[in-house]
Amino acid sequence: MRALSPNERLMLHHVRRLGSLAKADLARVTDLSTQTASVIINRLLEEQLVRKLDVVRGKIGQPSQPIALNPAGAYAIGLHIGRSSLEVILLDLAGQPQFRARVAYAHPEVGAVFDAIGEQLDAIVAQLGPRGAARLCGIGVAAPLALGAWQRLLGQPPAQAGQWTGVDIRARLQAMTALPVTFAKDTAAACVAELLAGRGQDLPDFLYIYLDTLAGGSLVIGGRPHAGAHGNAGAVGSLPLRAATGGQAAQPAQLLSVASLAMLERQYVDAGLDPAAARDARALEAPWRAVTQAWLEPAAEALACAICNAACVVDLDAVIVDGKLDRSLLDVLLTRVAAALGRYDWAGASRPQVLAGEIGRDANVSGAAYLALHASFAPGPG
């Protein structure tokens, strides 16, 4: 697809943000002259990135014809290479999913993962057909920065975990396709989805916590993702749950060793129950409920500890918690977190509101696709 000019990107951004507007209104919100705005809109119409809606009549003045996004004007592919599955999604220009796939595995094998990616990319191209495939703008891929880390915690064979050492995921995927590839840490990608399509749209500064196989997080400052020097800003999964008091053998546990879904799954297995219930409504039903209750309290206390410490470092508007767990379990967990936060001394700090995320289990993979759409169509800083 043709690279858009800065003004074309700006126009498309406002059409996306506001839903639909007449040409004159778009000229006003973009601070462009009526003539310049008209030329740009006509160009976007020719490119089929926007479309004309029905004429609006009955108001004062001349009838107007709103301009809106054309969902079929472009598509972006999102990939999430997780610790327990590969997720694939195709989003249209309006951010609606047109294809989904999930490939489960016990642990991610490098060769098998990229073979599965190739198969899913072929399936997407086949579904779109030649015309639709020509409107693919890019691929976003999300994965943990240390895919082979925490192998003991996850029961991952050391040789298998070591496969990912030195693997440049973005470069390897780029060698498989002519489409531009964008890479992000998986929790950062999930945060982008919440920022663009969830509660984060109205929050300038927030900490984002995502509960998956391992818990992790990301940070938004001034309405923009803040990655930090090494890409790990907001990595709450690594926060220690107490002060270190002795040698290496006495290292304090990290939040992810308590508040991750892998820990709940392990407890189900120990009880002879299906571990998949950690990610669906069965978690609060018998016989899983008793095990879930045992996991909830320490998980809530660990999350509250992390939130309190984060709020003392960054003055947050809110903390958003989401994940690949059932919404009913997330609601119960956040009720426990609120109770745990009430047991902390907040003198000298502001207690942030804690909110449930709105994107849910698709956050990682949808965020990856949004990154590809952003790279092609979003306006630059300022």
C-alpha positions as CSV (number, residue, x, y, z in Angstrom):
1,M,0.0,0.0,0.0
2,R,1.1,3.6,-0.6
3,A,2.7,5.5,2.3
4,L,0.3,8.2,3.4
5,S,1.4,11.9,3.9
6,P,1.3,13.4,7.4
7,N,-1.9,15.3,6.6
8,E,-3.5,12.2,5.2
9,R,-2.6,10.3,8.4
10,L,-4.0,13.2,10.5
11,M,-7.3,13.2,8.6
12,L,-7.6,9.4,9.0
13,H,-6.9,9.7,12.7
14,H,-9.7,12.2,13.2
15,V,-12.2,10.1,11.1
16,R,-11.3,7.1,13.3
17,R,-11.5,9.1,16.5
18,L,-14.8,10.9,15.8
19,G,-16.6,8.2,13.8
20,S,-17.9,10.2,10.9
21,L,-17.9,13.9,10.0
22,A,-18.7,16.1,7.0
23,K,-15.8,17.5,5.0
24,A,-16.2,21.0,6.5
25,D,-16.1,19.6,10.0
26,L,-13.0,17.6,9.2
27,A,-11.3,20.7,7.9
28,R,-12.1,22.4,11.2
29,V,-10.9,19.7,13.5
30,T,-7.7,19.2,11.5
31,D,-6.9,23.0,11.2
32,L,-6.6,22.6,7.5
33,S,-8.2,24.8,4.9
34,T,-11.4,23.7,3.4
35,Q,-9.8,23.2,0.0
36,T,-6.8,21.2,1.4
37,A,-9.1,19.0,3.5
38,S,-11.3,18.4,0.5
39,V,-8.3,17.3,-1.6
40,I,-7.1,15.0,1.1
41,I,-10.5,13.4,1.7
42,N,-11.0,12.9,-2.1
43,R,-7.6,11.2,-2.2
44,L,-8.5,8.9,0.7
45,L,-11.8,8.1,-1.0
46,E,-9.9,7.1,-4.1
47,E,-7.7,4.9,-2.0
48,Q,-10.9,3.4,-0.5
49,L,-9.6,4.1,3.0
50,V,-12.7,6.2,3.8
51,R,-16.3,6.1,2.4
52,K,-19.3,8.4,2.1
53,L,-22.3,7.7,4.3
54,D,-25.9,8.7,3.4
55,V,-26.6,12.4,3.0
56,V,-27.9,14.0,6.2
57,R,-30.9,16.3,5.5
58,G,-33.3,18.3,7.7
59,K,-30.7,20.5,9.4
60,I,-30.0,24.2,8.9
61,G,-27.9,24.9,5.7
62,Q,-27.0,22.5,2.9
63,P,-27.3,18.8,3.3
64,S,-24.0,17.2,4.4
65,Q,-22.5,13.8,3.6
66,P,-20.5,12.3,6.4
67,I,-17.1,10.7,5.8
68,A,-16.3,7.5,7.7
69,L,-13.6,4.8,7.8
70,N,-13.9,2.0,5.2
71,P,-13.3,-1.1,7.3
72,A,-12.2,-3.0,4.1
73,G,-9.8,-0.3,3.2
74,A,-6.9,-2.0,5.0
75,Y,-6.1,-5.0,7.2
76,A,-3.4,-5.7,9.8
77,I,-2.3,-9.1,11.1
78,G,-1.6,-9.6,14.8
79,L,0.5,-12.4,16.2
80,H,1.1,-13.3,19.9
81,I,3.7,-15.9,20.6
82,G,2.8,-16.8,24.2
83,R,4.2,-19.3,26.6
84,S,1.2,-21.7,26.1
85,S,-0.2,-20.8,22.7
86,L,0.2,-18.9,19.4
87,E,-2.7,-16.5,18.7
88,V,-3.4,-14.9,15.4
89,I,-5.9,-12.2,14.5
90,L,-6.8,-10.1,11.4
91,L,-8.2,-6.7,12.1
92,D,-9.8,-4.5,9.5
93,L,-9.2,-0.7,9.4
94,A,-12.0,-0.1,11.9
95,G,-10.4,-2.5,14.4
96,Q,-12.9,-5.3,14.0
97,P,-11.6,-9.0,13.9
98,Q,-12.0,-10.8,10.5
99,F,-10.0,-13.9,11.3
100,R,-8.9,-15.6,14.5
101,A,-6.8,-18.7,15.2
102,R,-5.1,-20.3,18.2
103,V,-2.5,-23.0,18.3
104,A,-1.9,-24.5,21.7
105,Y,1.3,-26.1,22.9
106,A,2.9,-27.2,26.2
107,H,6.0,-25.1,25.5
108,P,6.9,-23.0,22.5
109,E,9.3,-24.7,20.1
110,V,11.0,-22.3,17.8
111,G,10.6,-24.3,14.6
112,A,7.0,-25.4,15.3
113,V,6.0,-21.9,16.2
114,F,7.2,-20.3,13.0
115,D,5.8,-23.2,10.9
116,A,2.4,-22.5,12.5
117,I,2.8,-18.8,11.8
118,G,3.4,-19.6,8.1
119,E,0.3,-21.8,7.9
120,Q,-1.9,-19.1,9.5
121,L,-0.5,-16.3,7.2
122,D,-1.4,-18.5,4.2
123,A,-4.9,-19.1,5.7
124,I,-5.4,-15.3,6.0
125,V,-4.3,-14.6,2.5
126,A,-6.6,-17.3,1.2
127,Q,-9.6,-15.9,3.1
128,L,-8.9,-12.3,1.9
129,G,-8.4,-13.3,-1.7
130,P,-6.1,-11.3,-4.1
131,R,-7.9,-8.0,-3.7
132,G,-8.1,-8.1,0.1
133,A,-4.6,-9.4,0.5
134,A,-3.3,-6.4,-1.5
135,R,-4.8,-4.2,1.4
136,L,-2.7,-5.9,4.1
137,C,-0.6,-3.1,5.6
138,G,1.6,-5.0,8.0
139,I,2.1,-7.6,10.8
140,G,2.5,-6.9,14.4
141,V,4.0,-9.5,16.6
142,A,4.0,-9.6,20.4
143,A,6.0,-11.9,22.7
144,P,7.7,-11.9,26.1
145,L,11.1,-10.3,25.9
146,A,12.5,-13.4,27.7
147,L,10.5,-16.3,26.2
148,G,12.8,-18.9,27.7
149,A,13.0,-17.3,31.2
150,W,11.4,-18.7,34.4
151,Q,11.8,-22.2,33.1
152,R,11.8,-23.8,36.6
153,L,8.6,-22.0,37.5
154,L,6.9,-23.2,34.4
155,G,8.4,-26.7,34.3
156,Q,10.1,-25.9,31.0
157,P,12.9,-28.2,29.9
158,P,16.2,-26.2,29.9
159,A,17.2,-27.3,26.4
160,Q,13.8,-26.3,25.0
161,A,13.8,-22.9,26.8
162,G,17.3,-22.2,25.5
163,Q,16.1,-22.4,21.9
164,W,14.9,-18.8,22.1
165,T,18.2,-17.4,23.2
166,G,19.5,-15.1,20.4
167,V,16.3,-15.5,18.3
168,D,15.4,-12.2,16.7
169,I,11.6,-12.8,16.4
170,R,10.9,-9.7,14.3
171,A,13.8,-10.4,11.9
172,R,12.9,-14.1,11.5
173,L,9.3,-13.2,10.7
174,Q,10.3,-10.4,8.4
175,A,12.3,-13.0,6.4
176,M,9.0,-14.9,5.8
177,T,6.9,-11.9,4.4
178,A,7.1,-8.8,2.3
179,L,4.8,-7.0,4.7
180,P,6.5,-4.7,7.3
181,V,6.8,-6.3,10.7
182,T,6.5,-4.5,14.0
183,F,7.6,-6.2,17.3
184,A,6.5,-5.4,20.9
185,K,6.7,-7.0,24.3
186,D,3.4,-8.9,24.8
187,T,2.2,-6.9,27.8
188,A,3.1,-3.6,26.0
189,A,1.0,-4.8,23.0
190,A,-1.9,-5.6,25.3
191,C,-1.6,-2.2,26.9
192,V,-1.7,-0.6,23.5
193,A,-5.1,-2.3,22.8
194,E,-6.4,-1.0,26.1
195,L,-5.1,2.5,25.4
196,L,-6.6,2.6,21.9
197,A,-9.9,0.7,22.4
198,G,-10.5,0.4,26.1
199,R,-10.5,2.3,29.4
200,G,-7.1,3.8,28.6
201,Q,-8.5,6.2,26.1
202,D,-9.5,8.6,29.0
203,L,-6.5,8.0,31.3
204,P,-3.3,10.0,30.8
205,D,-1.2,8.0,33.4
206,F,-1.9,4.4,34.3
207,L,-0.2,1.2,35.2
208,Y,-1.5,-1.8,33.2
209,I,-1.3,-5.3,34.7
210,Y,-2.1,-8.4,32.5
211,L,-2.6,-11.8,34.0
212,D,-1.6,-14.6,31.6
213,T,0.5,-17.7,32.0
214,L,2.8,-15.3,33.8
215,A,1.7,-11.9,35.1
216,G,3.3,-8.8,33.6
217,G,2.6,-5.2,33.0
218,S,3.2,-2.0,31.1
219,L,3.1,1.8,31.8
220,V,1.4,4.7,30.1
221,I,2.6,8.3,30.8
222,G,1.0,11.3,29.2
223,G,-1.3,9.2,27.1
224,R,1.6,7.3,25.5
225,P,3.2,3.9,26.2
226,H,6.4,4.4,28.2
227,A,8.8,1.5,27.5
228,G,11.9,2.7,29.4
229,A,15.5,2.2,28.6
230,H,15.3,-1.5,28.2
231,G,11.6,-1.9,27.3
232,N,10.6,-3.2,30.7
233,A,8.8,-0.2,32.3
234,G,5.8,-1.4,34.2
235,A,7.2,-5.0,34.5
236,V,5.3,-5.6,37.7
237,G,5.6,-9.4,37.3
238,S,9.2,-9.1,38.4
239,L,8.5,-7.0,41.5
240,P,9.7,-8.7,44.7
241,L,7.0,-9.3,47.4
242,R,9.3,-8.5,50.3
243,A,12.8,-7.2,51.1
244,A,15.8,-9.4,50.4
245,T,17.2,-10.4,53.8
246,G,19.8,-13.1,53.0
247,G,21.8,-14.9,50.3
248,Q,20.6,-16.1,46.9
249,A,18.7,-19.0,48.5
250,A,16.6,-16.5,50.4
251,Q,15.7,-14.4,47.4
252,P,12.2,-12.9,47.8
253,A,9.5,-14.3,45.5
254,Q,8.3,-12.2,42.5
255,L,4.7,-11.3,41.9
256,L,4.5,-13.6,38.9
257,S,5.3,-16.6,41.1
258,V,2.0,-15.9,43.0
259,A,-0.5,-14.0,40.8
260,S,0.0,-15.8,37.5
261,L,-2.5,-18.2,35.8
262,A,0.3,-20.8,35.6
263,M,0.2,-21.0,39.4
264,L,-3.6,-21.5,39.5
265,E,-3.3,-24.2,36.7
266,R,-0.6,-26.0,38.7
267,Q,-2.9,-26.1,41.8
268,Y,-5.7,-27.5,39.7
269,V,-3.4,-30.2,38.4
270,D,-2.3,-31.1,42.0
271,A,-6.0,-31.4,42.9
272,G,-6.6,-33.7,39.9
273,L,-8.6,-31.1,38.0
274,D,-8.6,-29.8,34.4
275,P,-6.1,-26.8,34.4
276,A,-7.9,-25.2,31.5
277,A,-10.6,-24.0,33.9
278,A,-8.3,-21.2,35.0
279,R,-9.3,-19.4,31.8
280,D,-13.1,-20.0,31.8
281,A,-16.1,-19.8,34.0
282,R,-15.5,-23.1,35.7
283,A,-12.9,-21.4,38.0
284,L,-15.7,-20.3,40.3
285,E,-17.7,-23.5,40.1
286,A,-17.3,-26.8,42.0
287,P,-14.9,-28.6,42.3
288,W,-12.5,-25.9,41.1
289,R,-13.9,-23.2,43.3
290,A,-12.2,-24.3,46.5
291,V,-8.8,-24.3,44.7
292,T,-9.5,-21.0,43.2
293,Q,-10.3,-19.5,46.6
294,A,-7.0,-20.7,47.9
295,W,-5.2,-18.9,45.0
296,L,-7.2,-15.7,45.1
297,E,-6.1,-14.3,48.5
298,P,-2.3,-14.5,48.0
299,A,-2.7,-13.3,44.4
300,A,-4.8,-10.3,45.5
301,E,-2.3,-9.5,48.3
302,A,0.6,-9.7,45.8
303,L,-1.2,-7.4,43.3
304,A,-2.0,-4.9,46.0
305,C,1.6,-4.8,47.1
306,A,2.7,-4.1,43.6
307,I,0.1,-1.4,43.1
308,C,1.1,0.3,46.3
309,N,4.7,0.4,45.4
310,A,4.1,1.5,41.9
311,A,1.8,4.4,43.1
312,C,4.6,5.6,45.4
313,V,7.0,5.9,42.3
314,V,4.6,7.1,39.7
315,D,1.6,9.3,40.5
316,L,-1.0,7.3,38.7
317,D,-4.6,8.1,37.5
318,A,-5.5,4.4,37.7
319,V,-4.3,0.9,37.6
320,I,-6.0,-1.3,34.9
321,V,-6.0,-5.1,35.5
322,D,-6.9,-7.5,32.7
323,G,-6.0,-11.0,31.5
324,K,-6.9,-14.3,30.0
325,L,-9.2,-15.2,32.9
326,D,-13.0,-15.3,33.0
327,R,-14.5,-11.9,33.7
328,S,-16.3,-13.2,36.8
329,L,-13.0,-14.4,38.3
330,L,-11.4,-11.0,37.4
331,D,-14.2,-9.2,39.3
332,V,-13.8,-11.3,42.4
333,L,-10.0,-10.8,42.3
334,L,-10.3,-7.0,42.0
335,T,-12.7,-7.0,45.0
336,R,-10.0,-8.8,47.0
337,V,-7.4,-6.4,45.7
338,A,-9.4,-3.4,46.8
339,A,-9.7,-4.9,50.3
340,A,-6.0,-5.6,50.4
341,L,-5.2,-2.0,49.3
342,G,-7.2,-0.8,52.3
343,R,-4.7,-2.4,54.6
344,Y,-1.8,-0.2,53.4
345,D,-0.7,3.2,54.9
346,W,-1.3,5.7,52.1
347,A,0.2,8.7,53.9
348,G,2.4,10.6,51.4
349,A,0.9,8.8,48.4
350,S,-2.3,8.8,46.4
351,R,-4.2,5.6,46.2
352,P,-5.1,5.0,42.5
353,Q,-8.4,3.6,41.4
354,V,-8.2,0.0,40.2
355,L,-10.2,-0.8,37.1
356,A,-11.0,-4.0,35.1
357,G,-9.7,-3.8,31.6
358,E,-12.1,-3.9,28.7
359,I,-10.2,-5.9,26.0
360,G,-9.8,-9.2,27.8
361,R,-8.2,-12.3,26.4
362,D,-7.5,-10.8,23.0
363,A,-5.5,-7.9,24.3
364,N,-2.0,-9.2,23.4
365,V,-2.8,-10.2,19.9
366,S,-5.2,-7.3,19.1
367,G,-2.6,-4.9,20.4
368,A,0.0,-6.4,18.1
369,A,-2.4,-5.8,15.1
370,Y,-3.1,-2.3,16.3
371,L,0.7,-1.6,16.2
372,A,0.7,-2.5,12.5
373,L,-2.2,-0.3,11.8
374,H,-0.6,2.5,13.8
375,A,2.7,2.2,11.9
376,S,0.8,2.7,8.6
377,F,-1.9,5.2,9.5
378,A,-1.4,7.0,12.8
379,P,-0.2,10.6,12.9
380,G,3.3,11.3,14.2
381,P,4.0,12.8,17.7
382,G,2.6,16.3,18.2
